[in-house]
């Protein structure tokens, strides 16, 4: 009977332990992310509505052009 000396029985166990440690670290990382405070979104200023043709702003208020109107 020939005995094989190139077999390493511990490799399978070591691989399982490495995978276990990897997934355990991933679970801890996800838990830290889940418990972290959520960042506040930066407020976006509203997009100004373009005024209708004619008129202008006075003191930040738009006044339409009423030249030629009666009334």
Phi and psi in degrees as GROMACS dihedral restraints (atoms count N, CA, C in turn):
[ dihedral_restraints ]
;  ai    aj    ak    al  type     phi  dphi    fc
    3     4     5     6     1   -98.9    20    10
    4     5     6     7     1   134.3    20    10
    6     7     8     9     1  -100.6    20    10
    7     8     9    10     1   127.1    20    10
    9    10    11    12     1   -84.2    20    10
   10    11    12    13     1   129.2    20    10
   12    13    14    15     1  -105.6    20    10
   13    14    15    16     1    -1.6    20    10
   15    16    17    18     1   -94.8    20    10
   16    17    18    19     1     6.3    20    10
   18    19    20    21     1   -87.9    20    10
   19    20    21    22     1   132.2    20    10
   21    22    23    24     1  -117.5    20    10
   22    23    24    25     1   106.2    20    10
   24    25    26    27     1   -69.9    20    10
   25    26    27    28     1   -26.6    20    10
   27    28    29    30     1   -76.9    20    10
   28    29    30    31     1   -13.7    20    10
   30    31    32    33     1   -64.0    20    10
   31    32    33    34     1   -41.9    20    10
   33    34    35    36     1   -63.4    20    10
   34    35    36    37     1   -42.8    20    10
   36    37    38    39     1   -65.2    20    10
   37    38    39    40     1   -41.5    20    10
   39    40    41    42     1   -64.1    20    10
   40    41    42    43     1   -39.9    20    10
   42    43    44    45     1   -64.6    20    10
   43    44    45    46     1   -42.0    20    10
   45    46    47    48     1   -62.9    20    10
   46    47    48    49     1   -40.4    20    10
   48    49    50    51     1   -66.4    20    10
   49    50    51    52     1   -39.4    20    10
   51    52    53    54     1   -62.9    20    10
   52    53    54    55     1   -43.3    20    10
   54    55    56    57     1   -65.4    20    10
   55    56    57    58     1   -41.2    20    10
   57    58    59    60     1   -60.8    20    10
   58    59    60    61     1   -45.4    20    10
   60    61    62    63     1   -64.7    20    10
   61    62    63    64     1   -37.7    20    10
   63    64    65    66     1   -62.6    20    10
   64    65    66    67     1   -50.3    20    10
   66    67    68    69     1   -69.8    20    10
   67    68    69    70     1   -31.0    20    10
   69    70    71    72     1   -66.4    20    10
   70    71    72    73     1   -41.7    20    10
   72    73    74    75     1   -64.9    20    10
   73    74    75    76     1   -38.1    20    10
   75    76    77    78     1   -65.2    20    10
   76    77    78    79     1   -40.1    20    10
   78    79    80    81     1   -64.3    20    10
   79    80    81    82     1   -42.3    20    10
   81    82    83    84     1   -65.0    20    10
   82    83    84    85     1   -38.7    20    10
   84    85    86    87     1   -64.1    20    10
   85    86    87    88     1   -44.8    20    10
   87    88    89    90     1   -64.1    20    10
   88    89    90    91     1   -36.0    20    10
   90    91    92    93     1   -65.3    20    10
   91    92    93    94     1   -40.6    20    10
   93    94    95    96     1   -64.3    20    10
   94    95    96    97     1   -41.1    20    10
   96    97    98    99     1   -65.2    20    10
   97    98    99   100     1   -42.0    20    10
   99   100   101   102     1   -65.8    20    10
  100   101   102   103     1   -33.5    20    10
  102   103   104   105     1   -86.0    20    10
  103   104   105   106     1   -11.3    20    10
  105   106   107   108     1   -70.4    20    10
  106   107   108   109     1   146.9    20    10
  108   109   110   111     1   -67.0    20    10
  109   110   111   112     1   144.2    20    10
  111   112   113   114     1   -77.6    20    10
  112   113   114   115     1   139.5    20    10
  114   115   116   117     1   -71.2    20    10
  115   116   117   118     1   143.3    20    10
  117   118   119   120     1   -80.3    20    10
  118   119   120   121     1   132.0    20    10
  120   121   122   123     1   -70.3    20    10
  121   122   123   124     1   144.6    20    10
  123   124   125   126     1   -75.2    20    10
  124   125   126   127     1   135.1    20    10
  126   127   128   129     1   -66.9    20    10
  127   128   129   130     1   137.5    20    10
  129   130   131   132     1  -101.7    20    10
  130   131   132   133     1   124.0    20    10
  132   133   134   135     1   -64.9    20    10
  133   134   135   136     1   144.7    20    10
  135   136   137   138     1   -65.1    20    10
  136   137   138   139     1   146.4    20    10
  138   139   140   141     1   -75.5    20    10
  139   140   141   142     1   125.0    20    10
  141   142   143   144     1   -66.5    20    10
  142   143   144   145     1   140.6    20    10
  144   145   146   147     1   -81.9    20    10
  145   146   147   148     1   126.5    20    10
  147   148   149   150     1   -64.3    20    10
  148   149   150   151     1   134.7    20    10
  150   151   152   153     1   -71.2    20    10
  151   152   153   154     1   156.8    20    10
  153   154   155   156     1   -65.2    20    10
  154   155   156   157     1   162.7    20    10
  156   157   158   159     1   -60.2    20    10
  157   158   159   160     1   136.3    20    10
  159   160   161   162     1    85.4    20    10
  160   161   162   163     1   138.1    20    10
  162   163   164   165     1   113.0    20    10
  163   164   165   166     1  -171.0    20    10
  165   166   167   168     1  -171.2    20    10
  166   167   168   169     1   175.9    20    10
  168   169   170   171     1   -97.6    20    10
  169   170   171   172     1   136.6    20    10
  171   172   173   174     1  -130.9    20    10
  172   173   174   175     1   115.8    20    10
  174   175   176   177     1    60.0    20    10
  175   176   177   178     1    31.9    20    10
  177   178   179   180     1    85.1    20    10
  178   179   180   181     1     2.6    20    10
  180   181   182   183     1  -112.8    20    10
  181   182   183   184     1   133.5    20    10
  183   184   185   186     1   -85.4    20    10
  184   185   186   187     1   131.0    20    10
  186   187   188   189     1  -118.7    20    10
  187   188   189   190     1   123.2    20    10
  189   190   191   192     1   -70.2    20    10
  190   191   192   193     1   155.1    20    10
  192   193   194   195     1   -75.2    20    10
  193   194   195   196     1   118.2    20    10
  195   196   197   198     1  -115.6    20    10
  196   197   198   199     1    19.7    20    10
  198   199   200   201     1   -66.5    20    10
  199   200   201   202     1   135.9    20    10
  201   202   203   204     1    88.9    20    10
  202   203   204   205     1    -1.2    20    10
  204   205   206   207     1   -91.3    20    10
  205   206   207   208     1   144.0    20    10
  207   208   209   210     1   -98.7    20    10
  208   209   210   211     1   136.8    20    10
